[in-house]
Amino acid sequence: MLVTLERADVVAVVDLLEYSVTRLIPVGGGPRGLAADPADLTVYIALARQRSVAVVHLDGVDLSNEDGIPQFEDITVGTGPSGVTVIRTDLLLPQSG
């Protein structure tokens, strides 16, 4: 499970079976919510103090330990984003036939 910790500027990886944090991933100023795309293991995190959304690529990264380095990108979005949602647009658009 991934959890944003706004004051620490990190995402915590929580092992729900052991009730422990296995890793802290620094993401930037004021993470306030996240959404994950399971299709490509990408996580989108609203960064309120940076006025952006962090895009974190976790493909090939072992979250149970500190090995592996996630790849990051930032998308500037404006004042104080407080949440994100991932929607598969291919399911919303009409199929051409």
N, C-alpha and C positions, 0 to 999 in steps of 0.2 A: 504494500500500500504506500502511496505517496501522499505526503502532507506538507502544505506550505506553512512555514514559520516566519511570519511577517517581521517581527523584531530582530530575528537573527539573519534575515536575508538568505535563507536556505530552503531547500526542499529536503525533508527527512524521509528516508526509506525505512518503513516500519515492518518488521517481521511479526505478523499477527499470531503465529503459533508460539513464538518465544516471548512475545511482549517486549521487544527490544528494537532499538534503532540500529540498523546495520550500516547506515551511511548518511552523511549530510552532503548535499550538493549545493554549493554556492550558486545563486542564480541572479542576484541583483537586488536593487532597492525596493523593499516592500512587497514581496510576493503575497497576493491576496486570493488566490484561487487557481485551479488548474483544470485542464481537460486533456485527456490522452486519446490519441488515435491508435488503437491496437493494430491496425493494418500495417503501419510502418514503424511502430514503437517511438512515435514522436509525442512529446508533451509540450503543451502550450500553457504558459504561466503569465498571469496578469501581474505586472510590476508597477504598483501605484506610484512610488516615488520616482521612478525613471520614466514614467509616461510611455511605457512600451509593453510589448508582449515578448517574453523570452520563448524561443523555440529551441527545445532541447531534444537532440537525437540520441536515443538510448539503444539503438540497434547494435548488438554485439557488446554491450556494457553489462558486466556482472554487478547487479545491485546489492548482492549479499555481502560485498566487501568493498574495499577502496580501490580495487584494481579496475582498470579501464577508465578512460576519460570521455565523458559525453561531449558531443559537438554542440556548440551554441550559436544562435543567431538572435538578433533583436529586430523587432518591427515597431517603429514609432507609431503610436496610436492617439496621443493627446492626453489631456488632463485626467489623472487618477483612475485608470482602468481598475475595476474591482472584480472582474470575473471573465471567464472565457467559455466558449462552447465549441465543440467540434461537430460539424454536420457534413454528412456525405452528400455533396451536391448531385452526384450521379443518381441518387435515389429521388431527388426532388424534380429533376428536369424530365420533361416528356421524352420518351424514346422515339427516335426517328425511324421510320420504317420502310 
